[in-house]
C-alpha cells in the first residue's frame, strides 16, 4: 500500500533522511522505531506532503505522491495523525472532528463517520460539546485519532500516540488502533514505546541516522540483540500480553 524508496529529505539545508526504504502492506500494522532525531517523524511528514522529498519516491496504492499537496494526499486516503496537543483548543470536540471530514462529499458521510469515531471512542461522544482545551491528555489523543478517521482514510500514520500518557490510557489507545486495523485500515505507527509498538505491530523498522538499519517481523525484533540492547533494557524474560498477543519481553 505504502512504499518508500531511497527517500532523502530534511528541513532547510539540514538533511535528516539518508536513503530510507520501507513498505507498509495493506491492512497491516507497521511500527517505525528509533530514538529522538533519527528521522521517524520526518518520514511521516514527507509521506503526508508537509515537507518535500529531495530524492527518492513515495508510492501509495501504486501512485507516486511525493509531489502532491497535503490535501491531495488526504483525498487519496493517506492521513497523518499528529500528537494530542495538535488540536484547535477554542473549538469543541465535535467541531474538531468535523474539520477532519473536509474531504467528504455529503452530510450523510459526515454523520456516519462521526458514529464510527464515537463507537471507537465513546468518551468523545460524552464530551462532544466541550472545548478541546478542557480535555485530558488521553482524550486529546483520542480526538486526534478520531479526527484523522473522519476523512474515510485507507491508511493512517500515527506519530507517537502514547506520548506523555498514563499506562492504562496507552493500553486503551493501542487496543483501539488494533480495532481500527481489524475494520480494514492500514496503520503505520511511529513510537518510542518500543515494547508496546512491537506487541501491536505485524512488522517493524528501526531507523538510525536517517536510514533503516533493522527490520523484520515484530516478534523476531523482540529478540534482535541490537533492538533489545538499545530499546528493551537488560535482564531476564517475562511474558507480557496485549489483546490477542503474548510475547516475551525483558524484565
C-alpha positions as a printed NumPy array, in Angstrom:
array([[  0.   ,   0.   ,   0.   ],
       [  2.733,   2.481,   1.008],
       [  6.219,   2.097,  -0.401],
       [  9.169,   4.388,   0.308],
       [ 12.214,   4.039,  -1.919],
       [ 15.589,   5.699,  -1.241],
       [ 13.954,   8.703,   0.45 ],
       [ 16.162,  11.721,   1.126],
       [ 14.668,  14.77 ,   2.841],
       [ 15.103,  17.283,   5.638],
       [ 14.469,  20.845,   6.755],
       [ 16.037,  23.852,   5.064],
       [ 19.617,  22.868,   4.346],
       [ 19.683,  20.164,   7.04 ],
       [ 19.387,  16.632,   5.676],
       [ 17.629,  14.194,   8.021],
       [ 16.743,  11.192,   5.856],
       [ 19.59 ,   9.403,   4.103],
       [ 18.026,   6.995,   1.628],
       [ 15.29 ,   5.403,   3.729],
       [ 13.434,   2.375,   2.374],
       [ 10.326,   0.757,   3.82 ],
       [  6.979,  -0.775,   2.893],
       [  3.61 ,  -0.944,   4.631],
       [  1.37 ,  -3.688,   3.291],
       [ -2.391,  -3.402,   3.022],
       [ -4.337,  -3.917,   6.278],
       [ -1.185,  -4.379,   8.336],
       [  0.191,  -2.521,  11.328],
       [  3.808,  -1.47 ,  10.911],
       [  5.917,   0.116,  13.648],
       [  8.636,   2.647,  12.886],
       [ 11.014,   2.812,  15.846],
       [ 14.023,   4.864,  16.808],
       [ 15.383,   7.47 ,  19.174],
       [ 14.864,  11.221,  19.124],
       [ 16.125,  12.945,  15.997],
       [ 16.583,   9.791,  13.94 ],
       [ 14.032,  10.728,  11.266],
       [ 10.82 ,   8.96 ,  12.323],
       [  8.539,  11.989,  12.209],
       [ 10.353,  13.307,   9.133],
       [  9.276,  10.207,   7.21 ],
       [  5.65 ,  10.842,   8.177],
       [  5.865,  14.487,   7.163],
       [  7.328,  13.568,   3.793],
       [  4.609,  10.962,   3.227],
       [  1.874,  13.472,   4.095],
       [  3.329,  16.236,   1.901],
       [  4.237,  18.589,   4.747],
       [  7.854,  18.526,   3.617],
       [  9.2  ,  17.643,   0.186],
       [ 11.204,  14.603,  -0.814],
       [ 14.608,  15.753,  -2.086],
       [ 15.294,  12.408,  -3.712],
       [ 13.559,   9.061,  -3.956],
       [  9.904,   8.127,  -4.31 ],
       [  6.854,   7.637,  -2.098],
       [  4.123,   5.467,  -3.6  ],
       [  0.64 ,   4.984,  -2.177],
       [ -1.74 ,   2.49 ,  -3.752],
       [  0.613,   2.241,  -6.714],
       [  0.75 ,   6.   ,  -7.383],
       [  3.693,   8.282,  -6.632],
       [  2.617,  11.004,  -4.195],
       [  5.869,  12.748,  -3.236],
       [  4.977,  15.823,  -5.317],
       [  1.355,  16.15 ,  -4.193],
       [ -0.023,  18.815,  -1.857],
       [ -1.08 ,  17.6  ,   1.625],
       [ -4.828,  17.898,   0.964],
       [ -4.452,  15.873,  -2.234],
       [ -2.711,  13.111,  -0.294],
       [ -5.591,  13.084,   2.208],
       [ -8.014,  12.78 ,  -0.707],
       [ -6.054,   9.714,  -1.862],
       [ -6.746,   8.123,   1.534],
       [ -3.464,   8.638,   3.418],
       [ -3.802,  10.603,   6.667],
       [ -1.268,  11.617,   9.301],
       [ -2.452,  11.741,  12.902],
       [ -0.388,  14.13 ,  14.988],
       [  0.109,  14.089,  18.747],
       [ -2.753,  15.083,  21.034],
       [ -1.587,  18.647,  21.537],
       [ -2.307,  19.471,  17.88 ],
       [ -5.999,  20.316,  18.149],
       [ -7.963,  23.56 ,  17.991],
       [ -8.411,  24.293,  21.715],
       [-11.056,  27.014,  21.315],
       [-13.29 ,  24.7  ,  19.274],
       [-15.486,  21.924,  20.604],
       [-14.725,  18.231,  20.201],
       [-17.466,  17.99 ,  17.576],
       [-16.114,  20.966,  15.636],
       [-12.609,  19.49 ,  15.646],
       [-13.952,  16.189,  14.333],
       [-15.956,  17.856,  11.585],
       [-12.81 ,  19.609,  10.377],
       [-11.295,  16.191,   9.779],
       [-14.093,  15.399,   7.348],
       [-13.389,  18.29 ,   4.998],
       [-12.949,  15.964,   2.011],
       [-16.327,  14.263,   2.47 ],
       [-18.952,  14.888,  -0.19 ],
       [-22.155,  14.673,   1.863],
       [-23.581,  15.267,   5.314],
       [-24.61 ,  11.613,   5.392],
       [-20.958,  10.568,   5.146],
       [-20.096,  13.057,   7.886],
       [-22.789,  11.65 ,  10.165],
       [-21.775,   8.047,   9.508],
       [-18.125,   8.771,  10.209],
       [-18.968,  10.572,  13.433],
       [-20.83 ,   7.463,  14.554],
       [-17.802,   5.306,  13.751],
       [-15.481,   7.592,  15.719],
       [-17.847,   7.633,  18.699],
       [-18.005,   3.82 ,  18.595],
       [-14.212,   3.687,  18.884],
       [-14.053,   6.462,  21.474],
       [-17.337,   6.772,  23.456],
       [-15.704,   9.373,  25.688],
       [-15.563,  11.786,  22.75 ],
       [-19.317,  11.442,  22.346],
       [-19.774,  12.25 ,  26.025],
       [-17.617,  15.36 ,  25.617],
       [-18.602,  16.372,  22.081],
       [-19.849,  19.807,  23.153],
       [-16.843,  20.581,  25.37 ],
       [-13.986,  22.768,  24.237],
       [-10.933,  20.755,  23.258],
       [ -8.93 ,  22.839,  25.748],
       [-10.788,  21.101,  28.61 ],
       [ -9.813,  17.551,  27.626],
       [ -7.249,  15.354,  29.332],
       [ -4.117,  14.165,  27.532],
       [ -5.667,  10.805,  26.699],
       [ -8.859,  12.408,  25.431],
       [ -6.85 ,  14.769,  23.231],
       [ -5.081,  11.794,  21.66 ],
       [ -8.439,  10.129,  21.051],
       [ -9.632,  13.341,  19.406],
       [ -6.62 ,  13.457,  17.084],
       [ -7.107,   9.841,  16.017],
       [-10.846,  10.393,  15.601],
       [-10.279,  13.498,  13.508],
       [ -7.929,  11.513,  11.266],
       [-10.591,   8.836,  10.771],
       [-13.214,  11.355,   9.694],
       [-11.947,  11.531,   6.092],
       [-12.513,   7.811,   5.378],
       [ -8.791,   7.04 ,   5.065],
       [ -7.364,   3.82 ,   3.693],
       [ -4.294,   4.244,   5.899],
       [ -3.419,   6.304,   8.949],
       [  0.044,   7.286,  10.167],
       [  0.256,   7.83 ,  13.926],
       [  3.012,   9.995,  15.379],
       [  3.818,   8.748,  18.902],
       [  0.237,   8.157,  20.114],
       [  1.454,   7.084,  23.566],
       [  3.49 ,  10.239,  24.274],
       [  3.086,  11.534,  27.853],
       [  0.093,   9.275,  28.595],
       [ -0.563,   7.067,  31.621],
       [ -0.029,   3.303,  31.05 ],
       [ -3.741,   2.403,  31.18 ],
       [ -4.59 ,   5.142,  28.68 ],
       [ -1.805,   3.882,  26.408],
       [ -3.3  ,   0.383,  26.55 ],
       [ -6.759,   1.737,  25.662],
       [ -5.355,   3.735,  22.74 ],
       [ -3.427,   0.753,  21.372],
       [ -6.45 ,  -1.546,  21.695],
       [ -8.423,   0.9  ,  19.566],
       [ -5.629,   1.033,  16.993],
       [ -5.898,  -2.741,  16.768],
       [ -9.674,  -2.469,  16.279],
       [ -9.14 ,   0.098,  13.518],
       [ -6.89 ,  -2.349,  11.667],
       [ -9.416,  -5.156,  12.106],
       [-12.003,  -2.902,  10.469],
       [ -9.871,  -2.781,   7.321],
       [ -7.483,   0.148,   7.739],
       [ -3.724,   0.053,   7.344],
       [ -1.636,   1.604,  10.138],
       [  1.89 ,   2.987,  10.362],
       [  2.759,   3.892,  13.944],
       [  5.824,   5.88 ,  14.965],
       [  6.684,   5.126,  18.58 ],
       [  9.341,   5.425,  21.246],
       [  7.401,   2.945,  23.39 ],
       [  9.135,   0.085,  21.598],
       [  7.711,  -2.743,  23.667],
       [  4.086,  -1.722,  23.124],
       [  4.655,  -0.944,  19.455],
       [  6.143,  -4.381,  18.766],
       [  3.342,  -6.106,  20.64 ],
       [  0.838,  -4.284,  18.442],
       [  2.561,  -4.425,  15.049],
       [  2.935,  -7.142,  12.437],
       [  6.245,  -5.801,  11.164],
       [  8.781,  -3.28 ,  12.385],
       [ 11.522,  -0.969,  11.143],
       [ 14.227,   0.64 ,  13.246],
       [ 15.643,   3.896,  11.915],
       [ 19.053,   5.276,  12.873],
       [ 20.799,   8.341,  11.452],
       [ 18.102,   8.816,   8.843],
       [ 18.158,   5.3  ,   7.367],
       [ 16.545,   1.951,   8.207],
       [ 19.158,  -0.277,   9.827],
       [ 16.999,  -3.116,  11.209],
       [ 13.691,  -4.545,  10.002],
       [ 11.672,  -7.693,  10.436],
       [  8.647,  -9.454,  11.86 ],
       [  7.739,  -7.724,  15.12 ],
       [  8.04 , -10.915,  17.157],
       [ 11.53 , -11.512,  15.81 ],
       [ 12.55 ,  -7.933,  16.544],
       [ 11.738,  -8.554,  20.204],
       [ 14.712, -10.963,  20.183],
       [ 17.031,  -8.935,  17.964],
       [ 20.126,  -8.166,  20.022],
       [ 20.548,  -4.623,  18.728],
       [ 16.897,  -3.814,  19.428],
       [ 16.979,  -5.427,  22.866],
       [ 20.166,  -3.666,  23.906],
       [ 19.12 ,  -0.262,  22.592],
       [ 15.416,  -0.166,  23.456],
       [ 14.281,  -3.023,  25.704],
       [ 16.848,  -2.96 ,  28.504],
       [ 18.606,  -5.881,  30.137],
       [ 17.584,  -8.73 ,  32.361],
       [ 15.563, -11.911,  32.259],
       [ 12.469, -12.867,  30.302],
       [  8.845, -12.329,  31.316],
       [  5.544, -12.57 ,  29.427],
       [  3.526,  -9.507,  28.539],
       [  0.066,  -9.809,  26.982],
       [ -1.702,  -7.365,  24.723],
       [ -5.144,  -8.265,  23.351],
       [ -4.574, -11.458,  21.302],
       [ -0.767, -11.321,  21.5  ],
       [  1.58 , -12.791,  24.101],
       [  5.241, -12.046,  23.563],
       [  8.329, -12.466,  25.739],
       [  9.93 ,  -9.273,  26.952],
       [ 12.883,  -8.437,  29.122],
       [ 12.292,  -7.573,  32.748]])
